[in-house]
């Protein structure tokens, strides 16, 4: 994609370099940033392979399915009421003994 900006990837790689021990940083979050860069690389390779070997629309379909799946899981997690939301029936109101 020639018009796609690479700001996030560039900032992530710059952050890895700036936080490295060679640059005087602690390197504490380098692993997380490297995983993000690797995920972007794998996504680009899979998308390119799908576009070249399957069909030009295939990467878009995969992105749509993944986005819909994440949206569904997020919606279901938001609708479900975890136990900590509802107070227990056996608890006394605050301030009373």
C-alpha positions, 0 to 999 in steps of 0.5 A, spaced: 500 500 500 503 506 497 499 511 501 499 507 507 502 511 513 508 507 517 508 512 523 506 507 528 511 502 525 516 507 525 515 510 532 515 503 535 522 501 531 525 508 534 522 506 541 526 500 541 532 503 539 531 509 544 530 504 549 536 499 548 542 499 552 546 501 547 542 508 547 543 508 554 536 506 556 533 500 560 530 496 555 524 494 559 519 494 554 523 492 548 520 485 548 513 488 547 515 493 542 519 487 538 512 483 538 508 489 535 513 489 530 513 482 529 506 482 528 506 487 523 511 484 519 507 477 519 500 481 518 504 484 512 507 477 509 500 474 510 496 479 507 501 480 501 501 472 500 493 472 500 493 478 495 498 475 490 496 467 491 489 467 492 485 473 490 486 481 491 480 481 496 482 476 500 486 480 505 480 485 506 475 479 507 480 476 513 480 483 516 473 484 516 472 477 519 477 478 525 474 485 526 467 482 526 470 477 531 473 482 536 467 486 536 463 480 537 467 478 543 468 485 546 460 486 545 459 479 549 464 481 554 460 488 555 453 485 556 455 479 561 455 482 568 461 479 572 460 477 579 463 483 582 458 488 579 453 485 583 453 485 591 452 479 594 446 478 598 449 476 604 453 482 605 451 488 610 450 495 608 456 499 609 456 503 616 452 497 619 454 492 624 
